[in-house]
Amino acid sequence: MEKNEQKAGTSATVAIIAAAGSYLVSFMGHPIFGLLIALVSVPLGVVGLVMAASPRVGGGLLSLFSIILGIGAIGISILVMIGVIIF
């Protein structure tokens, strides 16, 4: 019997990087780009979560974490946009 090693899904890895990058870009003063990046990270996280159903692909928790971070990043970027408009 062969031992199949799981590999982390590429979309899960890209989704977590995009979610973290969204926070960074928003706090650097570019909330519109942060919102766009966050809007990309959520669907990538969903794709990673669906692909993690395969026994050869891992990264289910990473995808779930990136979805949560992406939703939070959407909220943060909207708050930063409001702050830029007000101040």
Order of alpha helices (4+ residues) and beta strands (2+ residues): beta-alpha-alpha-beta-alpha
